[in-house]
């Protein structure tokens, strides 16, 4: 399956290791994603995500989600579903 860009990192909260991601396509718990930017490439499975600090199982286009990430990312990094 070809990778599809599903959003961009809009913020990163270093103290908790959470990226805020503005979605361009739907995303759900269990999906595999890749975050790419600069020298960084982070691949992981979505284990949980939040919208406005509320835990959700899925999010739609236009939502901004909070997602715990394994490595530091930066604003503007692209998010793909793999």
C-alpha positions as CSV (number, residue, x, y, z in Angstrom):
1,X,0.0,0.0,0.0
2,X,1.3,3.4,-0.9
3,X,1.9,5.9,1.9
4,X,-0.6,8.7,2.2
5,X,0.0,11.9,3.9
6,X,-2.6,12.3,6.6
7,X,-1.5,15.4,8.4
8,X,1.2,17.7,9.8
9,X,2.7,18.2,13.2
10,X,1.3,21.5,14.5
11,X,3.1,21.5,17.8
12,X,5.4,19.3,20.0
13,X,5.3,19.2,23.8
14,X,8.8,18.1,24.8
15,X,8.1,17.6,28.5
16,X,5.4,14.9,27.8
17,X,6.6,13.6,24.4
18,X,3.4,14.4,22.7
19,X,2.9,15.8,19.1
20,X,-0.2,17.8,18.2
21,X,-1.2,16.7,14.7
22,X,-3.7,18.5,12.4
23,X,-5.3,15.8,10.3
24,X,-6.0,16.0,6.6
25,X,-7.4,12.4,6.6
26,X,-9.0,10.1,9.2
27,X,-6.9,8.2,11.7
28,X,-7.8,5.5,14.2
29,X,-6.1,3.6,17.0
30,X,-4.2,0.7,15.5
31,X,-3.1,2.5,12.4
32,X,0.6,2.5,11.6
33,X,2.1,6.0,10.9
34,X,5.4,7.5,10.0
35,X,6.4,11.1,10.9
36,X,9.0,12.6,8.6
37,X,11.0,15.8,8.7
38,X,14.6,17.0,8.7
39,X,16.8,14.0,9.6
40,X,14.0,12.4,11.5
41,X,11.8,9.4,10.6
42,X,9.6,8.0,13.3
43,X,7.5,4.9,12.6
44,X,5.0,3.7,15.2
45,X,1.5,2.2,15.7
46,X,-1.1,4.6,17.1
47,X,-1.8,3.1,20.6
48,X,-3.9,6.0,21.9
49,X,-4.8,9.5,20.9
50,X,-6.7,12.5,22.4
51,X,-8.8,15.4,21.2
52,X,-8.9,18.2,23.8
53,X,-7.5,15.9,26.4
54,X,-10.3,13.3,25.8
55,X,-9.2,9.9,24.8
56,X,-10.7,8.9,21.4
57,X,-10.5,5.7,19.2
58,X,-10.7,7.6,15.9
59,X,-10.4,11.1,14.5
60,X,-11.6,12.7,11.2
61,X,-10.2,15.2,8.7
62,X,-9.8,18.6,10.3
63,X,-9.4,17.3,13.9
64,X,-6.3,18.2,15.9
65,X,-5.1,15.2,17.9
66,X,-2.5,14.7,20.6
67,X,-0.3,11.6,20.1
68,X,2.5,10.3,22.2
69,X,5.5,9.8,20.0
70,X,8.7,7.8,20.4
71,X,11.1,10.5,19.3
72,X,11.2,14.3,19.3
73,X,9.5,15.9,16.3
74,X,9.0,19.4,15.2
75,X,6.2,21.7,13.8
76,X,5.7,21.2,10.1
77,X,6.8,17.5,10.0
78,X,4.6,15.5,7.7
79,X,2.6,12.5,9.0
80,X,1.9,9.5,6.8
81,X,-0.3,6.4,7.2
82,X,1.8,3.3,6.2
